[in-house]
Amino acid sequence: MNIPRSSFPRIVIIGGGFAGIALAKKLRNKNVQVVLLDKHNYHTFQPLLYQVATGGLEAGSIAYPIRKVVQDYDNFYFRLAQVKEIDTETRKVTADIGDLYYDYLVIATGSKTNYFGNKEIEKNSMAMKTIPQSLNIRSLILENFEQALLTNDINERLSLMNFVIVGGGPTGVELAGALAEMKKAILPKDYPDLDVRKMEINLIQGTDKILDAMSPKASRKAEEFLSGLGVSIWKNVRVTNYDGKTVTTNSDLTFESATVIWTAGVKGAAIKG
Ligand SMILES: Cc1cc2nc3c(=O)[nH]c(=O)nc-3n(C[C@H](O)[C@H](O)[C@H](O)COP(=O)(O)OP(=O)(O)OC[C@H]3O[C@@H](n4cnc5c(N)ncnc54)[C@H](O)[C@@H]3O)c2cc1C
């Protein structure tokens, strides 16, 4: 990877998210050589991805260049690299740009979307874990509305205007709220010749309350607020499949929708080895 040798021990950090950056800051100008690897050269402020997805913020507002964070650090190297494998025997990481040996390794790769093994849902739904994915959601929302204007098929139009969010945790709740605000304040102005009142936002939650990990009060307030904004909340419903047109569930409930956003869970972004 073209990193000079140093008399200090080498610490390799994989991941420039909150954890990796916090550690890099702590190690600043200490008696170690630090190599930070990330597959992006920017840090993503994930809590506001939903704002990018719904047009409230530009992508640049939540992406911060990693090189800018570490530019004054001594004996510090950043490399844009996707790590593919770790060999703990030889203390080597293998990335798309080559190999690197370490004395200490910190894996701070965060998490990725969990589809619980359902390949069809993975293929047909949208995820919201990265800036490119949020921009894809934003484009799809607007493309759907453009398409809804053009079609004479009422069922197709309703499907294009039906947004299904799977997972009533913080991400799904925030996204549902932001979509509802778009429906209220932005879309009627942008699409005056479309009946935007027909737009549906369906939030599907597998358990008996949204924001299940939070207090009963927070959950109740969120439900009241979203319902007031016109979001339909379906509790104790689990999505079993989505073929790109129809969402099926473990009950009789189905949804015809051109847009399913999957916010139903994450799993560790593990690296082979
Ligand atoms: C939509 C959304 C909203 C959220 N809202 C909140 C909130 O309001 N409050 C809150 O506290 N938390 C929130 N979170 C959770 C919070 O963002 C995460 O807990 C936090 O980002 C985890 O930090 P991390 O450093 O562990 O991982 P991440 O921030 O995910 O960083 C991991 C980094 O590793 C890099 N990486 C991964 N794999 C590799 C590889 N193989 N090679 C090289 N680089 C790699 C990635 O590019 C990334 O930069 C939200 C998350 C999402 C997705």
The ligand as an ORCA input file, in Angstrom:
! r2SCAN-3c Opt
* xyz 0 1
  C     -30.422      6.156      8.601
  C     -29.682      6.076      9.912
  C     -30.027      6.937     10.936
  C     -29.358      6.874     12.156
  N     -29.715      7.752     13.136
  C     -29.045      7.743     14.317
  C     -29.349      8.681     15.347
  O     -30.227      9.536     15.184
  N     -28.648      8.619     16.506
  C     -27.656      7.687     16.706
  O     -27.032      7.669     17.776
  N     -27.352      6.790     15.744
  C     -28.011      6.794     14.566
  N     -27.707      5.882     13.594
  C     -26.692      4.869     13.882
  C     -25.292      5.433     13.755
  O     -25.154      6.111     12.528
  C     -24.319      4.271     13.856
  O     -24.467      3.697     15.129
  C     -22.896      4.735     13.664
  O     -22.713      5.254     12.364
  C     -21.952      3.576     13.894
  O     -20.644      4.070     13.782
  P     -19.484      3.134     13.314
  O     -18.245      3.959     13.285
  O     -19.488      1.893     14.129
  O     -19.867      2.660     11.824
  P     -20.181      3.536     10.539
  O     -20.505      4.928     10.860
  O     -21.147      2.730      9.739
  O     -18.773      3.547      9.784
  C     -18.220      2.399      9.225
  C     -17.217      2.835      8.176
  O     -16.532      1.677      7.739
  C     -16.377      1.724      6.332
  N     -16.258      0.337      5.880
  C     -17.151     -0.670      6.068
  N     -16.673     -1.821      5.557
  C     -15.459     -1.525      5.032
  C     -14.467     -2.306      4.368
  N     -14.621     -3.608      4.157
  N     -13.346     -1.684      3.951
  C     -13.165     -0.353      4.170
  N     -14.065      0.424      4.799
  C     -15.190     -0.160      5.233
  C     -17.619      2.436      5.835
  O     -17.396      3.026      4.573
  C     -17.849      3.462      6.940
  O     -17.220      4.681      6.647
  C     -28.333      5.919     12.358
  C     -27.990      5.052     11.323
  C     -28.646      5.131     10.109
  C     -28.257      4.195      8.983
*
